[in-house]
Every structure is written in C-alpha cells, then in structure tokens.
Amino acid sequence: MTNLLNRAGLVVVLLIRAISGSESRAQDLLGMPTPIDAQQPGSVVLHGGGAITGDVFNRFVELAGGRNARIVFIPCAGFRREAYDTDEEFLAALNSRYSSWPALVKQGWARSFQFLYTDDPADADDVAFCKPLETATAVWFSGGWQSRLNYRFVGNYPQQTRFQKLLRNVLERGGVVGGTSAGMAAVPEVITMWDERETADAPATARAAHGLGLLTKAIVEQHFDAKSGRLERFTGLLRNNAQLDELTGRRGAGEQMIGLAVEERTALVARGNQLQVLGSGSAHVFVKSRLGRTTSWTELTPGETAWLTRNARNATNIVYEEVAVAR
C-alpha cells in the first residue's frame, strides 16, 4: 500500500467502516483478555524499536489514564540488577536512561510511576514483588533481550505465573500494556526468541517459545524494517501451522493466527480489534485465508486506523477504505 501523502498533491484519507461494540467483542481476533467493562477494553502497544516518538508516548499515557495513570516500568530485558553494586546505582542508571518516564509524576502528567525489576525468576510468583501490578493502569517493557523476559516472568506453559495473571488483569480493567523491541516481542503467547540459519546465507528461521500471553491469536515481529532476516523468520513461523498448534496446544490455532510486524520508531496500538498506527514508520498486518493456505499483507502508515473482522466464511479481513482527495 503506497503512502500518497507527498505525491502529486494528494492526501490519503482513511475512512473507517463502523463496527458495533458487540460485533468487535464477539470476534476477539487477537486473543486479548476479555474486559470487565465491555465499554472500556484494554490496549496493547507494540513498538518496533528505536526512538519512541512523542505521539506514541503521549498516547500510552492517555490510555493509562492520563493524570490518574499508575505506571509500572519493567526494565529487565535490558538492565540486570546484578550488574550494579547497589540498588542506588542501579536506579540511578534507570532514571538516567529513561528520564522521561519518572518525570511524568513530577510534571503532574501521571499519578505514580515505579521501576519493577528482578533477576530472580521466583519473584514472578512472589506476592510482594507482583503487588504493584494489582493497581497499575499501565505496564511498559523496555527493549533488550526477550529471552530475559521469558526466563524471569513466563511460567511452565500452559501454567501462568502470578506476574502473567496480574498483567492480564491490567488489560481486563481497561488499562494498557506495551513494550518496545524485545518488550514488544514478549507480549504474545508465542514469542520469537531468536533466529537460526543452517548456513550463513540461508534464510532465517524463528526459534519460538512462550511469551507473556497477552495476545493468543497473533504473533509479532519488531525492527521489521531495520534488521535482516526478519521477513523470512516471521512469515516462516506464521505459515507453520503445525508448530503454532503445538506451541499453543490448540488444534487449528495456526490457521487463524494473525501476524503483526512493526517498523522502528513506530507503534501499533491494538484495542479490541481496532489497530492504530503512530510514530514515523509503518505497521504490517498479515492475515491468512480461511484454511491458512494463503496470506494477505497490508501496510498501515502513521495516523491510519483499521479493524479486523471475520466474515460469514470464517475468514479474517482487515477493513479500511482509501480515498485520494486533491488539495
């Protein structure tokens, strides 16, 4: 899909077909947790890596509740407490690296903010450690290595840790969970840990495992425009219905799995079946045919919004309409 914003004086206007709330909830095409209040669904923010632009940051805070936001930041994909001599040194490094986050409270744009971190996987089931998630309206995962998040917070599938359950509760209460790069990669039920190649010039294949479990009907890919091998490892996993069935433990799950790939400096905001793109790049939606034999690829550019729907033949579609208007 070509972006016409700067071509021949044309402006792309995205017209959205209205979908009733009941239809959107009934479809649940991304497998997000069911909201307690159907009018206040939770949101997932998938950031592809690189700099977080102002519109993404502001939208996350808005979805968190604005001035009433209670934000928990998980830096564990990139920072390890054991690498520092004291808690004070560790927190100083975090406050320096992520200064705009704690500043939200000082500037009156959020009610509370805290870093939540551990190097011990046992903490994922510890009541005291997980307590901040009980009242959080937002949780953000930093970039780094998604294997660190899998190791620390993900239970022995299909069992979920207390951390995972409370994370789902944030979305059930209408809050928001997001992450960038590795933090984005860890959000779904099926996570790509790294890629492998038989030879140096062979196509990359995904080494998949279990993630945090907030999207049970979608897989994701970050740095989609910036790192080699992302297209082949992502589409290879998406097309591998047998592997997806095995990882989810659900027969037929692979056939209906949706793929969400996000470029750097870009976020895809999922709220129910609505998808909104923010930042400076594109997000890409891969939808399979009814039997999973073919896949359509749709590019969504900044400012665009679309909905996922399912038709009478049980096939998933992405709904939007482009209209070119002369200036």
FENBEL-V179306 format. One record per backbone hydrogen bond with DSSP energy under -0.5 kcal/mol. NH is the residue of the N-H (numbers start at 1). CO is the residue of the C=O. If there is no record, write none. Layout:
BEGIN
NH | CO
NH | CO
END
This chain:
BEGIN
4 | 2
7 | 4
8 | 6
10 | 7
11 | 325
13 | 11
13 | 323
14 | 12
15 | 13
15 | 321
16 | 14
24 | 20
25 | 21
26 | 22
27 | 23
28 | 24
31 | 28
36 | 172
37 | 172
38 | 36
40 | 37
43 | 175
44 | 270
45 | 177
46 | 44
46 | 268
47 | 45
47 | 179
48 | 263
48 | 266
53 | 51
57 | 53
58 | 54
59 | 55
60 | 56
61 | 57
62 | 58
63 | 59
64 | 60
65 | 61
65 | 62
66 | 61
68 | 65
69 | 66
71 | 69
71 | 112
72 | 138
73 | 114
74 | 140
75 | 73
78 | 75
79 | 75
83 | 80
84 | 81
90 | 86
91 | 87
92 | 88
93 | 89
94 | 90
95 | 91
96 | 92
97 | 93
98 | 94
99 | 96
101 | 98
102 | 98
103 | 99
104 | 101
105 | 102
106 | 102
107 | 103
108 | 105
109 | 104
110 | 104
111 | 69
112 | 69
114 | 71
116 | 73
121 | 119
123 | 120
124 | 121
125 | 122
126 | 123
130 | 126
131 | 127
131 | 128
132 | 129
133 | 130
134 | 131
135 | 131
135 | 132
136 | 132
137 | 70
138 | 70
139 | 176
140 | 72
141 | 178
142 | 74
145 | 77
148 | 145
149 | 145
150 | 146
151 | 147
152 | 148
153 | 149
154 | 149
154 | 150
157 | 155
159 | 156
163 | 124
165 | 161
166 | 162
167 | 163
168 | 164
169 | 165
170 | 166
171 | 167
172 | 168
173 | 169
174 | 171
175 | 170
176 | 137
177 | 43
178 | 139
179 | 45
180 | 141
181 | 47
183 | 180
184 | 181
185 | 181
186 | 182
187 | 184
189 | 215
191 | 189
191 | 209
193 | 191
193 | 207
194 | 207
196 | 205
202 | 199
205 | 196
207 | 194
208 | 206
209 | 191
211 | 189
212 | 186
213 | 188
214 | 187
215 | 187
216 | 31
217 | 30
219 | 258
221 | 260
223 | 48
224 | 262
226 | 223
227 | 223
230 | 227
233 | 229
234 | 230
235 | 231
236 | 232
237 | 233
238 | 234
239 | 235
240 | 236
240 | 237
241 | 239
244 | 240
245 | 241
246 | 242
247 | 243
248 | 244
249 | 245
250 | 245
253 | 250
256 | 252
256 | 253
257 | 254
258 | 217
259 | 286
260 | 219
261 | 284
262 | 221
263 | 282
265 | 49
266 | 263
267 | 278
268 | 46
269 | 267
269 | 276
270 | 44
270 | 268
271 | 269
271 | 274
272 | 42
274 | 271
275 | 306
276 | 269
277 | 304
278 | 267
280 | 265
283 | 300
284 | 261
285 | 298
286 | 259
286 | 284
287 | 285
287 | 296
289 | 294
292 | 289
296 | 287
298 | 285
300 | 283
303 | 277
304 | 301
306 | 275
307 | 319
308 | 273
309 | 317
311 | 315
314 | 311
316 | 288
317 | 309
319 | 307
319 | 317
320 | 318
321 | 15
323 | 13
325 | 11
325 | 323
327 | 9
END
